């Protein structure tokens, strides 16, 4: 049996390094794994001059960003290129976390023949509504604490073309809110380390981009959804909605559902996630999907 390549796509304001602990552990177990930097992220990341200490908040609110021109088309193209190259060496399992889910969906629609499985880790997976943003006002998203993060946005996203979050804020209330939304249970040290890893800018074009999937292409790919039961950004109710919508779209290809008691940011290298991906990479039997909303 040919060993699959596990490819990981990061979420908003993040980069490939967010997967480093998981990728490293999988590599040590003999699995092929890598993470992708989306355009404008990671090794190509942008940090405004005014973002550095001492911060100039007025300048930070106005400084232009090269990420303003990027779209979901650019994100998907980057990942399709990586998938094509990896496919030359065998099966491919493509995973996205959080906003990375919409890129995974776009890639699944574009090149389903190159993917052996798609995996969503507490990620957006629009099926019945047209975009990620369309789910923000749904009842299932009512408990999201995302407003505690957007409180740290600097400048006007409509003018900048990016949502610019000041992760380097010294405001204890903002830091507390970010931790409550993204990293419940993290210590002060872990939270500070997390904030230092985020990038300030993310294109505003991504959330409203059309990313609804169809049964004929994306729907034929086996899929797994890893629910984070302690997520305060994408509430479990919204995660369950994504699962239910996908299963209505493709009743003959139900979602393999796993649940992990984790906040939004995981972290990805926690033992439960390592075991899930080692199992998928190892070709172990995938359990039957369970109905959304219970019994996990």
Short mmCIF file of the C-alpha atoms (twelve columns), coordinates in Angstrom:
data_MODEL
# 
_entry.id   MODEL 
# 
loop_
_atom_site.group_PDB 
_atom_site.id 
_atom_site.type_symbol 
_atom_site.label_atom_id 
_atom_site.label_alt_id 
_atom_site.label_comp_id 
_atom_site.label_asym_id 
_atom_site.label_seq_id 
_atom_site.Cartn_x 
_atom_site.Cartn_y 
_atom_site.Cartn_z 
_atom_site.pdbx_PDB_model_num 
ATOM 1   C CA . UNK A 1   0.000   0.000  0.000  1 
ATOM 2   C CA . UNK A 2   1.362   3.415  -0.986 1 
ATOM 3   C CA . UNK A 3   1.831   5.788  1.912  1 
ATOM 4   C CA . UNK A 4   -0.448  8.848  1.625  1 
ATOM 5   C CA . UNK A 5   0.768   12.404 1.946  1 
ATOM 6   C CA . UNK A 6   -1.084  14.436 4.552  1 
ATOM 7   C CA . UNK A 7   -1.325  18.106 3.526  1 
ATOM 8   C CA . UNK A 8   -2.474  20.702 6.063  1 
ATOM 9   C CA . UNK A 9   -3.989  24.124 5.360  1 
ATOM 10  C CA . UNK A 10  -3.964  26.753 8.103  1 
ATOM 11  C CA . UNK A 11  -6.747  29.086 9.151  1 
ATOM 12  C CA . UNK A 12  -7.078  32.841 9.295  1 
ATOM 13  C CA . UNK A 13  -4.165  35.013 10.513 1 
ATOM 14  C CA . UNK A 14  -2.028  31.898 10.752 1 
ATOM 15  C CA . UNK A 15  0.579   30.007 8.719  1 
ATOM 16  C CA . UNK A 16  2.009   26.567 8.049  1 
ATOM 17  C CA . UNK A 17  3.966   26.652 11.309 1 
ATOM 18  C CA . UNK A 18  0.704   26.256 13.246 1 
ATOM 19  C CA . UNK A 19  0.775   22.585 12.183 1 
ATOM 20  C CA . UNK A 20  4.477   22.024 12.980 1 
ATOM 21  C CA . UNK A 21  3.964   19.984 16.145 1 
ATOM 22  C CA . UNK A 22  1.497   17.632 14.452 1 
ATOM 23  C CA . UNK A 23  3.534   17.338 11.254 1 
ATOM 24  C CA . UNK A 24  6.669   16.605 13.267 1 
ATOM 25  C CA . UNK A 25  5.009   13.889 15.319 1 
ATOM 26  C CA . UNK A 26  3.515   12.269 12.227 1 
ATOM 27  C CA . UNK A 27  6.919   12.326 10.507 1 
ATOM 28  C CA . UNK A 28  8.499   10.621 13.510 1 
ATOM 29  C CA . UNK A 29  5.901   7.884  13.158 1 
ATOM 30  C CA . UNK A 30  6.894   7.357  9.554  1 
ATOM 31  C CA . UNK A 31  4.104   9.278  7.842  1 
ATOM 32  C CA . UNK A 32  4.472   11.733 4.957  1 
ATOM 33  C CA . UNK A 33  3.107   15.108 6.102  1 
ATOM 34  C CA . UNK A 34  3.513   18.778 5.234  1 
ATOM 35  C CA . UNK A 35  1.772   22.108 5.783  1 
ATOM 36  C CA . UNK A 36  1.142   24.836 3.217  1 
ATOM 37  C CA . UNK A 37  1.670   28.573 3.587  1 
ATOM 38  C CA . UNK A 38  -1.204  30.303 1.834  1 
ATOM 39  C CA . UNK A 39  -0.288  33.408 -0.220 1 
ATOM 40  C CA . UNK A 40  0.820   36.279 1.988  1 
ATOM 41  C CA . UNK A 41  1.375   34.013 4.995  1 
ATOM 42  C CA . UNK A 42  4.301   32.324 6.709  1 
ATOM 43  C CA . UNK A 43  7.518   32.741 4.762  1 
ATOM 44  C CA . UNK A 44  5.714   35.321 2.599  1 
ATOM 45  C CA . UNK A 45  4.008   36.964 5.571  1 
ATOM 46  C CA . UNK A 46  3.558   40.705 5.966  1 
ATOM 47  C CA . UNK A 47  4.007   42.612 9.228  1 
ATOM 48  C CA . UNK A 48  3.343   46.368 9.050  1 
ATOM 49  C CA . UNK A 49  6.153   48.575 10.308 1 
ATOM 50  C CA . UNK A 50  3.717   50.195 12.741 1 
ATOM 51  C CA . UNK A 51  2.956   46.728 14.180 1 
ATOM 52  C CA . UNK A 52  6.406   46.629 15.787 1 
ATOM 53  C CA . UNK A 53  7.068   47.941 19.280 1 
ATOM 54  C CA . UNK A 54  6.637   50.683 20.190 1 
ATOM 55  C CA . UNK A 55  3.392   50.522 18.248 1 
ATOM 56  C CA . UNK A 56  1.955   53.479 16.403 1 
ATOM 57  C CA . UNK A 57  -1.764  52.615 16.358 1 
ATOM 58  C CA . UNK A 58  -2.741  55.509 14.109 1 
ATOM 59  C CA . UNK A 59  -0.181  54.470 11.518 1 
ATOM 60  C CA . UNK A 60  -1.131  50.818 11.958 1 
ATOM 61  C CA . UNK A 61  -4.734  51.656 11.125 1 
ATOM 62  C CA . UNK A 62  -3.700  53.186 7.811  1 
ATOM 63  C CA . UNK A 63  -0.663  51.247 6.530  1 
ATOM 64  C CA . UNK A 64  -1.418  49.456 3.256  1 
ATOM 65  C CA . UNK A 65  -1.239  45.677 3.009  1 
ATOM 66  C CA . UNK A 66  -0.109  43.482 0.100  1 
ATOM 67  C CA . UNK A 67  -2.650  40.897 1.248  1 
ATOM 68  C CA . UNK A 68  -5.527  43.170 0.212  1 
ATOM 69  C CA . UNK A 69  -5.461  41.800 -3.311 1 
ATOM 70  C CA . UNK A 70  -5.600  38.096 -2.469 1 
ATOM 71  C CA . UNK A 71  -8.757  36.053 -2.997 1 
ATOM 72  C CA . UNK A 72  -9.919  32.507 -2.413 1 
ATOM 73  C CA . UNK A 73  -8.929  31.788 -6.005 1 
ATOM 74  C CA . UNK A 74  -5.317  32.515 -5.053 1 
ATOM 75  C CA . UNK A 75  -5.533  30.374 -1.937 1 
ATOM 76  C CA . UNK A 76  -6.981  27.411 -3.822 1 
ATOM 77  C CA . UNK A 77  -4.447  27.717 -6.643 1 
ATOM 78  C CA . UNK A 78  -1.556  27.510 -4.168 1 
ATOM 79  C CA . UNK A 79  -2.952  24.348 -2.599 1 
ATOM 80  C CA . UNK A 80  -3.884  22.710 -5.919 1 
ATOM 81  C CA . UNK A 81  -0.271  23.098 -7.017 1 
ATOM 82  C CA . UNK A 82  0.946   21.383 -3.845 1 
ATOM 83  C CA . UNK A 83  -1.646  18.612 -4.181 1 
ATOM 84  C CA . UNK A 84  -0.642  17.925 -7.793 1 
ATOM 85  C CA . UNK A 85  3.012   17.580 -6.845 1 
ATOM 86  C CA . UNK A 86  2.254   15.352 -3.872 1 
ATOM 87  C CA . UNK A 87  -0.069  13.172 -5.939 1 
ATOM 88  C CA . UNK A 88  2.876   12.113 -8.092 1 
ATOM 89  C CA . UNK A 89  4.040   10.058 -5.109 1 
ATOM 90  C CA . UNK A 90  0.734   8.494  -4.036 1 
ATOM 91  C CA . UNK A 91  -2.576  9.209  -2.299 1 
ATOM 92  C CA . UNK A 92  -3.295  12.625 -0.789 1 
ATOM 93  C CA . UNK A 93  -5.299  13.536 2.314  1 
ATOM 94  C CA . UNK A 94  -6.053  17.264 2.461  1 
ATOM 95  C CA . UNK A 95  -6.917  18.928 5.773  1 
ATOM 96  C CA . UNK A 96  -8.058  22.429 6.669  1 
ATOM 97  C CA . UNK A 97  -8.606  24.116 10.030 1 
ATOM 98  C CA . UNK A 98  -11.022 26.958 10.686 1 
ATOM 99  C CA . UNK A 99  -11.114 29.262 7.639  1 
ATOM 100 C CA . UNK A 100 -8.798  26.787 5.919  1 
ATOM 101 C CA . UNK A 101 -11.889 24.664 5.390  1 
ATOM 102 C CA . UNK A 102 -13.144 26.894 2.584  1 
ATOM 103 C CA . UNK A 103 -9.856  26.477 0.733  1 
ATOM 104 C CA . UNK A 104 -10.108 22.705 1.128  1 
ATOM 105 C CA . UNK A 105 -13.638 22.840 -0.283 1 
ATOM 106 C CA . UNK A 106 -12.528 24.898 -3.287 1 
ATOM 107 C CA . UNK A 107 -9.707  22.452 -3.966 1 
ATOM 108 C CA . UNK A 108 -12.071 19.496 -3.613 1 
ATOM 109 C CA . UNK A 109 -14.387 21.006 -6.209 1 
ATOM 110 C CA . UNK A 110 -11.473 21.741 -8.538 1 
ATOM 111 C CA . UNK A 111 -9.505  18.466 -8.408 1 
ATOM 112 C CA . UNK A 112 -11.527 15.724 -6.673 1 
ATOM 113 C CA . UNK A 113 -9.654  13.096 -8.680 1 
ATOM 114 C CA . UNK A 114 -6.428  14.046 -6.856 1 
ATOM 115 C CA . UNK A 115 -7.794  13.681 -3.324 1 
ATOM 116 C CA . UNK A 116 -8.350  10.488 -1.374 1 
ATOM 117 C CA . UNK A 117 -9.888  12.234 1.632  1 
ATOM 118 C CA . UNK A 118 -10.667 15.738 2.854  1 
ATOM 119 C CA . UNK A 119 -10.573 16.535 6.558  1 
ATOM 120 C CA . UNK A 120 -12.124 19.530 8.326  1 
ATOM 121 C CA . UNK A 121 -10.740 20.365 11.765 1 
ATOM 122 C CA . UNK A 122 -13.324 22.589 13.439 1 
ATOM 123 C CA . UNK A 123 -13.533 24.275 10.060 1 
ATOM 124 C CA . UNK A 124 -16.022 26.106 7.878  1 
ATOM 125 C CA . UNK A 125 -17.587 23.819 5.278  1 
ATOM 126 C CA . UNK A 126 -20.399 25.663 3.461  1 
ATOM 127 C CA . UNK A 127 -22.831 23.377 1.661  1 
ATOM 128 C CA . UNK A 128 -26.341 24.849 1.612  1 
ATOM 129 C CA . UNK A 129 -25.356 28.506 2.022  1 
ATOM 130 C CA . UNK A 130 -23.031 30.178 -0.478 1 
ATOM 131 C CA . UNK A 131 -20.133 31.290 1.683  1 
ATOM 132 C CA . UNK A 132 -18.431 31.191 5.028  1 
ATOM 133 C CA . UNK A 133 -19.821 34.642 5.860  1 
ATOM 134 C CA . UNK A 134 -23.367 33.474 5.170  1 
ATOM 135 C CA . UNK A 135 -23.191 31.294 8.280  1 
ATOM 136 C CA . UNK A 136 -22.244 34.130 10.628 1 
ATOM 137 C CA . UNK A 137 -25.894 35.129 11.149 1 
ATOM 138 C CA . UNK A 138 -27.269 31.589 11.505 1 
ATOM 139 C CA . UNK A 139 -28.804 30.451 14.820 1 
ATOM 140 C CA . UNK A 140 -26.067 27.837 15.175 1 
ATOM 141 C CA . UNK A 141 -23.448 30.596 15.269 1 
ATOM 142 C CA . UNK A 142 -25.232 32.671 17.905 1 
ATOM 143 C CA . UNK A 143 -22.906 31.559 20.707 1 
ATOM 144 C CA . UNK A 144 -19.714 32.437 18.831 1 
ATOM 145 C CA . UNK A 145 -17.363 34.715 20.763 1 
ATOM 146 C CA . UNK A 146 -15.650 35.997 17.626 1 
ATOM 147 C CA . UNK A 147 -16.531 39.554 18.660 1 
ATOM 148 C CA . UNK A 148 -13.926 39.275 21.417 1 
ATOM 149 C CA . UNK A 149 -11.300 38.874 18.706 1 
ATOM 150 C CA . UNK A 150 -12.651 41.461 16.275 1 
ATOM 151 C CA . UNK A 151 -12.502 43.957 19.144 1 
ATOM 152 C CA . UNK A 152 -8.762  43.949 18.502 1 
ATOM 153 C CA . UNK A 153 -9.152  44.926 14.827 1 
ATOM 154 C CA . UNK A 154 -7.294  48.114 13.922 1 
ATOM 155 C CA . UNK A 155 -8.396  50.353 11.056 1 
ATOM 156 C CA . UNK A 156 -11.297 49.987 8.637  1 
ATOM 157 C CA . UNK A 157 -11.238 46.589 6.876  1 
ATOM 158 C CA . UNK A 158 -13.249 47.984 3.974  1 
ATOM 159 C CA . UNK A 159 -10.572 50.629 3.379  1 
ATOM 160 C CA . UNK A 160 -7.542  48.429 4.050  1 
ATOM 161 C CA . UNK A 161 -8.844  45.365 2.211  1 
ATOM 162 C CA . UNK A 162 -7.750  43.257 5.183  1 
ATOM 163 C CA . UNK A 163 -8.927  42.568 8.682  1 
ATOM 164 C CA . UNK A 164 -5.934  43.769 10.720 1 
ATOM 165 C CA . UNK A 165 -5.878  42.313 14.229 1 
ATOM 166 C CA . UNK A 166 -3.435  43.762 16.740 1 
ATOM 167 C CA . UNK A 167 -2.322  40.501 18.324 1 
ATOM 168 C CA . UNK A 168 0.493   42.429 20.039 1 
ATOM 169 C CA . UNK A 169 -1.923  44.489 22.095 1 
ATOM 170 C CA . UNK A 170 -1.021  45.040 25.750 1 
ATOM 171 C CA . UNK A 171 -4.666  45.583 26.722 1 
ATOM 172 C CA . UNK A 172 -5.434  42.874 29.298 1 
ATOM 173 C CA . UNK A 173 -9.153  42.877 28.455 1 
ATOM 174 C CA . UNK A 174 -8.487  42.270 24.784 1 
ATOM 175 C CA . UNK A 175 -6.028  39.499 25.628 1 
ATOM 176 C CA . UNK A 176 -8.550  37.921 27.984 1 
ATOM 177 C CA . UNK A 177 -11.224 38.032 25.283 1 
ATOM 178 C CA . UNK A 178 -8.979  36.514 22.642 1 
ATOM 179 C CA . UNK A 179 -8.071  33.687 24.995 1 
ATOM 180 C CA . UNK A 180 -11.707 33.071 25.880 1 
ATOM 181 C CA . UNK A 181 -12.662 32.828 22.202 1 
ATOM 182 C CA . UNK A 182 -9.713  30.899 20.811 1 
ATOM 183 C CA . UNK A 183 -7.818  29.231 23.601 1 
ATOM 184 C CA . UNK A 184 -9.951  28.375 26.592 1 
ATOM 185 C CA . UNK A 185 -7.849  26.623 29.210 1 
ATOM 186 C CA . UNK A 186 -4.521  27.991 27.970 1 
ATOM 187 C CA . UNK A 187 -2.144  29.403 30.570 1 
ATOM 188 C CA . UNK A 188 -0.881  32.996 30.374 1 
ATOM 189 C CA . UNK A 189 2.404   31.733 28.928 1 
ATOM 190 C CA . UNK A 190 0.649   29.570 26.347 1 
ATOM 191 C CA . UNK A 191 -1.590  32.485 25.363 1 
ATOM 192 C CA . UNK A 192 1.361   34.842 24.908 1 
ATOM 193 C CA . UNK A 193 3.110   32.246 22.775 1 
ATOM 194 C CA . UNK A 194 -0.036  31.811 20.681 1 
ATOM 195 C CA . UNK A 195 -0.465  35.556 20.093 1 
ATOM 196 C CA . UNK A 196 3.147   35.853 18.947 1 
ATOM 197 C CA . UNK A 197 2.502   33.292 16.202 1 
ATOM 198 C CA . UNK A 198 -0.415  35.089 14.546 1 
ATOM 199 C CA . UNK A 199 -0.123  37.431 11.573 1 
ATOM 200 C CA . UNK A 200 -2.017  40.722 11.713 1 
ATOM 201 C CA . UNK A 201 -3.587  40.794 8.241  1 
ATOM 202 C CA . UNK A 202 -6.143  38.566 6.510  1 
ATOM 203 C CA . UNK A 203 -7.901  39.478 3.233  1 
ATOM 204 C CA . UNK A 204 -11.525 40.546 3.652  1 
ATOM 205 C CA . UNK A 205 -12.340 38.813 0.351  1 
ATOM 206 C CA . UNK A 206 -12.179 35.321 1.839  1 
ATOM 207 C CA . UNK A 207 -15.281 35.056 4.100  1 
ATOM 208 C CA . UNK A 208 -17.832 36.253 1.476  1 
ATOM 209 C CA . UNK A 209 -16.297 34.241 -1.384 1 
ATOM 210 C CA . UNK A 210 -18.540 31.654 -3.047 1 
ATOM 211 C CA . UNK A 211 -17.454 28.274 -1.758 1 
ATOM 212 C CA . UNK A 212 -20.587 26.131 -1.779 1 
ATOM 213 C CA . UNK A 213 -19.728 22.555 -2.742 1 
ATOM 214 C CA . UNK A 214 -21.579 20.094 -4.966 1 
ATOM 215 C CA . UNK A 215 -22.314 16.388 -4.875 1 
ATOM 216 C CA . UNK A 216 -20.746 15.482 -8.227 1 
ATOM 217 C CA . UNK A 217 -17.207 16.627 -7.481 1 
ATOM 218 C CA . UNK A 218 -16.464 17.496 -3.840 1 
ATOM 219 C CA . UNK A 219 -19.238 15.166 -2.716 1 
ATOM 220 C CA . UNK A 220 -17.551 12.054 -4.069 1 
ATOM 221 C CA . UNK A 221 -14.444 12.480 -1.891 1 
ATOM 222 C CA . UNK A 222 -14.437 10.594 1.448  1 
ATOM 223 C CA . UNK A 223 -14.430 13.129 4.270  1 
ATOM 224 C CA . UNK A 224 -13.789 13.424 7.968  1 
ATOM 225 C CA . UNK A 225 -14.931 16.204 10.271 1 
ATOM 226 C CA . UNK A 226 -13.081 16.639 13.566 1 
ATOM 227 C CA . UNK A 227 -15.393 18.460 15.985 1 
ATOM 228 C CA . UNK A 228 -13.849 20.602 18.718 1 
ATOM 229 C CA . UNK A 229 -16.397 20.417 21.502 1 
ATOM 230 C CA . UNK A 230 -14.944 23.382 23.432 1 
ATOM 231 C CA . UNK A 231 -14.673 25.718 20.435 1 
ATOM 232 C CA . UNK A 232 -16.003 29.214 21.212 1 
ATOM 233 C CA . UNK A 233 -15.359 30.678 17.759 1 
ATOM 234 C CA . UNK A 234 -17.084 28.023 15.609 1 
ATOM 235 C CA . UNK A 235 -19.606 26.640 18.109 1 
ATOM 236 C CA . UNK A 236 -20.255 22.888 18.116 1 
ATOM 237 C CA . UNK A 237 -23.792 23.605 16.900 1 
ATOM 238 C CA . UNK A 238 -22.410 25.208 13.745 1 
ATOM 239 C CA . UNK A 239 -19.913 22.394 13.252 1 
ATOM 240 C CA . UNK A 240 -22.827 19.956 13.481 1 
ATOM 241 C CA . UNK A 241 -24.740 21.983 10.898 1 
ATOM 242 C CA . UNK A 242 -21.860 21.647 8.437  1 
ATOM 243 C CA . UNK A 243 -21.812 17.886 9.031  1 
ATOM 244 C CA . UNK A 244 -25.587 17.556 8.629  1 
ATOM 245 C CA . UNK A 245 -25.644 19.618 5.433  1 
ATOM 246 C CA . UNK A 246 -22.842 17.559 3.905  1 
ATOM 247 C CA . UNK A 247 -24.613 14.323 4.764  1 
ATOM 248 C CA . UNK A 248 -27.863 15.566 3.209  1 
ATOM 249 C CA . UNK A 249 -25.937 16.415 0.061  1 
ATOM 250 C CA . UNK A 250 -24.275 12.996 -0.190 1 
ATOM 251 C CA . UNK A 251 -26.243 10.432 1.862  1 
ATOM 252 C CA . UNK A 252 -24.269 7.609  0.247  1 
ATOM 253 C CA . UNK A 253 -20.982 9.209  1.325  1 
ATOM 254 C CA . UNK A 254 -21.555 10.146 4.976  1 
ATOM 255 C CA . UNK A 255 -19.082 12.091 7.068  1 
ATOM 256 C CA . UNK A 256 -16.681 10.257 9.344  1 
ATOM 257 C CA . UNK A 257 -17.088 12.274 12.554 1 
ATOM 258 C CA . UNK A 258 -14.545 12.488 15.375 1 
ATOM 259 C CA . UNK A 259 -14.816 14.641 18.503 1 
ATOM 260 C CA . UNK A 260 -12.026 16.163 20.563 1 
ATOM 261 C CA . UNK A 261 -12.459 18.230 23.745 1 
ATOM 262 C CA . UNK A 262 -10.406 21.178 22.500 1 
ATOM 263 C CA . UNK A 263 -10.738 24.954 22.027 1 
ATOM 264 C CA . UNK A 264 -10.546 26.513 18.579 1 
ATOM 265 C CA . UNK A 265 -6.758  26.509 18.291 1 
ATOM 266 C CA . UNK A 266 -6.332  22.960 19.556 1 
ATOM 267 C CA . UNK A 267 -3.344  22.854 19.552 1 
ATOM 268 C CA . UNK A 268 -3.028  20.501 16.554 1 
ATOM 269 C CA . UNK A 269 -0.285  18.409 18.160 1 
ATOM 270 C CA . UNK A 270 -2.474  17.279 21.066 1 
ATOM 271 C CA . UNK A 271 -2.379  13.461 21.346 1 
ATOM 272 C CA . UNK A 272 -5.983  12.890 20.249 1 
ATOM 273 C CA . UNK A 273 -5.362  14.657 16.939 1 
ATOM 274 C CA . UNK A 274 -2.073  12.883 16.360 1 
ATOM 275 C CA . UNK A 275 -3.871  9.553  16.758 1 
ATOM 276 C CA . UNK A 276 -6.681  10.552 14.395 1 
ATOM 277 C CA . UNK A 277 -4.300  11.540 11.612 1 
ATOM 278 C CA . UNK A 278 -1.951  8.619  12.187 1 
ATOM 279 C CA . UNK A 279 -4.972  6.363  11.807 1 
ATOM 280 C CA . UNK A 280 -6.125  8.037  8.610  1 
ATOM 281 C CA . UNK A 281 -2.609  7.947  7.157  1 
ATOM 282 C CA . UNK A 282 -2.162  4.338  8.168  1 
ATOM 283 C CA . UNK A 283 -5.266  3.261  6.313  1 
ATOM 284 C CA . UNK A 284 -6.995  1.958  9.432  1 
ATOM 285 C CA . UNK A 285 -10.694 1.275  9.119  1 
ATOM 286 C CA . UNK A 286 -12.771 4.443  9.214  1 
ATOM 287 C CA . UNK A 287 -15.718 4.105  11.612 1 
ATOM 288 C CA . UNK A 288 -19.205 4.711  10.272 1 
ATOM 289 C CA . UNK A 289 -20.428 8.286  10.458 1 
ATOM 290 C CA . UNK A 290 -22.581 9.134  13.439 1 
ATOM 291 C CA . UNK A 291 -25.616 11.376 13.275 1 
ATOM 292 C CA . UNK A 292 -24.877 15.053 13.837 1 
ATOM 293 C CA . UNK A 293 -25.731 16.437 17.227 1 
ATOM 294 C CA . UNK A 294 -25.175 13.508 19.536 1 
ATOM 295 C CA . UNK A 295 -23.617 10.215 20.382 1 
ATOM 296 C CA . UNK A 296 -20.016 11.311 19.941 1 
# 
